[in-house]
Amino acid sequence: MDATLGLPVLVILIAVALLFDFLNGLHDAANSIATIVSTRVLRPQYAVFWAAFFNFVAFMVFGLHVANTIGTGIIDPSVVDATVIFAALVGAIVWNLITWGLGIPSSSSHALIGGLVGAGMAKAGISAAVWSGLSKTLLAIVLSPLVGFVLALVLVAIVSWLSVRSTPFAVDRAFRVLQFASASLYSLGHGGNDAQKTMGIIAVLLYSQGHTGETFHIPFWVVLACQSAMALGTLMGGWRIVRTMGLRITKLTPMQGFCAETGGAATLFMATFLGVPVSTTHTITGAIVGVGAARRMSAVRWSVASSIVYAWVITIPASAAVAALSYWAVQILK
């Protein structure tokens, strides 16, 4: 792959990036719909349509801060070329497919970041990393599930106190309606944070090839293409991961589902406005564990939760390794 690409190769790379976005929607559909499905408020086939719509319209609500962080704040834009982008996407896609096949809710976001870091460092060494942006993202790995956990825990306490004089039937009926709102907000946050990561990848590729002029920016057609790919992936769903997220970690009532989604949505909204590319998977899992722990610690199946944590820990190194190998393989084949 040469420094300046022909149009067909550029189109293929953009298509691969959009494939990642599609797989991100497929893989992370569970994040948007797990709680509303597991509480039986919506059937899976209706829930994915609901989530896909709010995933798509997210670009109308949020700025493009996360896309700018991915494009310029993880690895130095001067290091980026077609091979780096190709290898980064291969690393992220391969890891996504492995974890999706195994039903493990790992992070598509961190697979992409790992892929970028691995490919960038394979080309230019440690100096390729933008440590200010990368350290902020690595910190979010720890903070996003913790913030989701705490917010969900607090929400359960507040809601339980407010509804103490209501009958269980009345509470259940009220929160079945409210869960439509909380699921919408969570899907909005998911679309706003996750789709922007692929926007950043495509935009930095175009910038490296001189197609966006002197300054880095995200063309509007890239925004629309990424939101569409994400929404389409969500429509295809990921039932394996829905079962893990919504049923195996802890059993949820509509009230708990509402608290988990609202806590997760609040975390994503804050991160997206701050331009931090957090993991939607980590966030909603932390929130689900939070509502389970609010009932009693034994309500959480800690063995399932711990296996998910192990997948999180190895996601960035694993996708970085695959990306680095892909970069070197392309260099050998040149």
Summary of the structure (lengths in Angstrom):
residues: 334
radius of gyration: 19.6
end to end distance: 7.4
largest distance: 71.6
contacts: 1359
relative contact order: 0.22
helix: 82%
strand: 1%
